[in-house]
Amino acid sequence: MKIKLRPLQAEEPEEVYQMFQEIPAEEDGFENPAQGLSREEFSDFCRRHVGYSRGENLKPGYVPNTYFLLWSDGRLAGFAKMRHYLNDFLLNHGGHIGYGIRPSCRGNGYGNVILTEVLKKAKAIGIERALLTIRDYNIRSRKVCEFNGGKLEKIVPQEKWGECFYWIDL
Ligand SMILES: CC(C)(COP(=O)(O)OP(=O)(O)OC[C@H]1O[C@@H](n2cnc3c(N)ncnc32)[C@H](O)[C@@H]1OP(=O)(O)O)[C@@H](O)C(=O)NCCC(=O)NCCS
């Protein structure tokens, strides 16, 4: 499998826009804020997020966050988000890393691959332990996390599910 992971850029081609349109706006706790945007709005989204990745123009309470795109054997398979550090909110909701594989590419091992690749980026910016929070019923994502060394610390009961807190030592 030929793998490429790179950060989102200020200008992205149509294939990237199409991938963001294929992934639902929200699924099992993973949010895709670019779903439903027009092409023009998406360009604006990309520019803004490149800024957030550099810590520029962050909304109050937000930390620097980088979006990454995964290509596998030439096919754009999904995207991930990496928060550069945790604040109180992220410590309780969301953690460092989130990932989504486009529905047409699922079940091929790309979930495992995207997390492996993003963890290398996390280590490179000095994150020593990465936190992932995953709903208890999201078995596929829990497998992805455990495949990558995730250790379950606790499951915090919510109204409709339990939130699993996994830590990965880097
Ligand atoms: C979670 C997600 C990223 C997994 O991506 P994927 O490419 O389908 O995952 P993989 O093919 O790498 O499979 C991961 C594991 O799940 C297993 N799996 C795949 N489909 C499954 C299913 N329907 N039920 C149970 N296990 C399943 C695979 O066997 C694999 O386990 P293994 O390594 O022990 O064999 C993808 O389903 C997704 O984008 N979901 C929506 C967003 C989301 O939930 N993100 C995570 C939020 S914390």
The ligand as an SDF file (V2000), in Angstrom:
LIG
                    3D

 48 50  0  0  0  0  0  0  0  0999 V2000
  -13.7930    4.4500   12.2320 C   0  0  0  0  0  0  0  0  0  0  0  0
  -13.3140    4.4870   10.7720 C   0  0  0  0  0  0  0  0  0  0  0  0
  -12.2690    5.6090   10.6100 C   0  0  0  0  0  0  0  0  0  0  0  0
  -12.6860    3.1390   10.4560 C   0  0  0  0  0  0  0  0  0  0  0  0
  -12.1590    3.2010    9.1280 O   0  0  0  0  0  0  0  0  0  0  0  0
  -11.9660    1.8920    8.2160 P   0  0  0  0  0  0  0  0  0  0  0  0
  -11.0240    2.2620    7.1220 O   0  0  0  0  0  0  0  0  0  0  0  0
  -13.2790    1.3540    7.8370 O   0  0  0  0  0  0  0  0  0  0  0  0
  -11.2660    0.9450    9.2540 O   0  0  0  0  0  0  0  0  0  0  0  0
  -10.3010   -0.2800    8.9470 P   0  0  0  0  0  0  0  0  0  0  0  0
  -10.6470   -0.8890    7.6230 O   0  0  0  0  0  0  0  0  0  0  0  0
   -8.8990    0.2100    9.1670 O   0  0  0  0  0  0  0  0  0  0  0  0
  -10.7610   -1.2810   10.0710 O   0  0  0  0  0  0  0  0  0  0  0  0
  -10.4970   -1.0100   11.4090 C   0  0  0  0  0  0  0  0  0  0  0  0
  -10.9250   -2.1870   12.2310 C   0  0  0  0  0  0  0  0  0  0  0  0
  -12.3420   -2.2300   12.3080 O   0  0  0  0  0  0  0  0  0  0  0  0
  -12.8030   -3.5140   11.8710 C   0  0  0  0  0  0  0  0  0  0  0  0
  -14.0820   -3.2780   11.2000 N   0  0  0  0  0  0  0  0  0  0  0  0
  -14.2770   -2.7510    9.9820 C   0  0  0  0  0  0  0  0  0  0  0  0
  -15.5860   -2.6610    9.7230 N   0  0  0  0  0  0  0  0  0  0  0  0
  -16.2160   -3.1340   10.8310 C   0  0  0  0  0  0  0  0  0  0  0  0
  -17.5840   -3.3080   11.1980 C   0  0  0  0  0  0  0  0  0  0  0  0
  -18.5710   -2.9380   10.3650 N   0  0  0  0  0  0  0  0  0  0  0  0
  -17.8550   -3.8050   12.4200 N   0  0  0  0  0  0  0  0  0  0  0  0
  -16.8570   -4.1630   13.2760 C   0  0  0  0  0  0  0  0  0  0  0  0
  -15.5480   -4.0370   12.9890 N   0  0  0  0  0  0  0  0  0  0  0  0
  -15.2450   -3.5270   11.7750 C   0  0  0  0  0  0  0  0  0  0  0  0
  -11.7440   -4.0250   10.9660 C   0  0  0  0  0  0  0  0  0  0  0  0
  -11.7680   -5.4450   10.9170 O   0  0  0  0  0  0  0  0  0  0  0  0
  -10.5020   -3.5200   11.6490 C   0  0  0  0  0  0  0  0  0  0  0  0
  -10.1630   -4.3120   12.7480 O   0  0  0  0  0  0  0  0  0  0  0  0
   -8.8710   -5.2450   12.6990 P   0  0  0  0  0  0  0  0  0  0  0  0
   -7.7090   -4.2940   12.5090 O   0  0  0  0  0  0  0  0  0  0  0  0
   -8.9000   -5.9030   14.0300 O   0  0  0  0  0  0  0  0  0  0  0  0
   -9.1030   -6.1350   11.5330 O   0  0  0  0  0  0  0  0  0  0  0  0
  -14.4880    4.7220    9.7980 C   0  0  0  0  0  0  0  0  0  0  0  0
  -15.4570    3.7460   10.0040 O   0  0  0  0  0  0  0  0  0  0  0  0
  -15.1330    6.0890    9.9160 C   0  0  0  0  0  0  0  0  0  0  0  0
  -14.7190    7.0410    9.2570 O   0  0  0  0  0  0  0  0  0  0  0  0
  -16.1930    6.1800   10.7580 N   0  0  0  0  0  0  0  0  0  0  0  0
  -16.9300    7.4160   10.9540 C   0  0  0  0  0  0  0  0  0  0  0  0
  -16.1390    8.4470   11.7170 C   0  0  0  0  0  0  0  0  0  0  0  0
  -15.6490    7.9200   13.0380 C   0  0  0  0  0  0  0  0  0  0  0  0
  -16.3090    7.1520   13.7120 O   0  0  0  0  0  0  0  0  0  0  0  0
  -14.4280    8.3560   13.4000 N   0  0  0  0  0  0  0  0  0  0  0  0
  -13.8260    8.0200   14.6610 C   0  0  0  0  0  0  0  0  0  0  0  0
  -14.4020    8.8950   15.7050 C   0  0  0  0  0  0  0  0  0  0  0  0
  -13.6110    8.6240   17.2630 S   0  0  0  0  0  0  0  0  0  0  0  0
  1  2  1  0
  2  3  1  0
  2  4  1  0
  2 36  1  0
  4  5  1  0
  5  6  1  0
  6  7  2  0
  6  8  1  0
  6  9  1  0
  9 10  1  0
 10 11  2  0
 10 12  1  0
 10 13  1  0
 13 14  1  0
 14 15  1  0
 15 16  1  0
 15 30  1  0
 16 17  1  0
 17 18  1  0
 17 28  1  0
 18 19  1  0
 18 27  1  0
 19 20  2  0
 20 21  1  0
 21 22  1  0
 21 27  2  0
 22 23  1  0
 22 24  2  0
 24 25  1  0
 25 26  2  0
 26 27  1  0
 28 29  1  0
 28 30  1  0
 30 31  1  0
 31 32  1  0
 32 33  2  0
 32 34  1  0
 32 35  1  0
 36 37  1  0
 36 38  1  0
 38 39  2  0
 38 40  1  0
 40 41  1  0
 41 42  1  0
 42 43  1  0
 43 44  2  0
 43 45  1  0
 45 46  1  0
 46 47  1  0
 47 48  1  0
M  END
$$$$
